[in-house]
Amino acid sequence: MLYASETWALTKTEETRLAVAQRRMERRMLNVRLIDHHPREWLRERTQLKDVVQLSRERKFNYLQKLMSLPNDRWNRVLTEWTPDVKRPVGRPPTRWIDDLTKFANKTSVELFEYCVSDMWCNLLAPFVLRDR
C-alpha cells in the first residue's frame, strides 16, 4: 500500500483516502461490516497494523535525510534540487513531494536541504509524523 510513498505529494484529501482505504482493509481482514460501528481504535487493536498516513510521513522524512547525505553528483539528489528554466504556467503550481516538509519546517527547500544534515533534523521527526493537517 505504501510502495514509493517517499515521493508522494500527499494532500489532506489523499491522506484521508489512504486512511479510509486502510480501515476498509482492516474491516475486511476481521470480517466486520461498516454497519457494526466499530471504531478505528478497535480495528487497530485487533489487526495490530500501523497507521498508513504516519508511516508515509515517516518514510518521506527518512528519505529526505538519506537523499541529502548522498554526494552532490548523484542523479536523485540533482533531480530533487533541479528547477526548469521555463516560464511558469498560469494557475496554482502543482504540489511537490517536498512541499509539506518545507511548510512544516517553515524553510525553503534549499534551507531544508542544508538543515536536514544537521543534528536538529532528528528532533522534527516525531512532530512531523504525528501532526494533523
ABEGO torsion letter per residue (X at the ends): XABGAAABBBBAAAAAAAAAAAAAAAAAAAGBBAAAGBBAAAAAAAAGBBBAAAAAAAAAAAAAAAAAABBAABAAAAAAABBBBBBBBBEBBBBBAAAAAAAAAGBBAAAAAAAAABAAAAAAAAAAAABBX
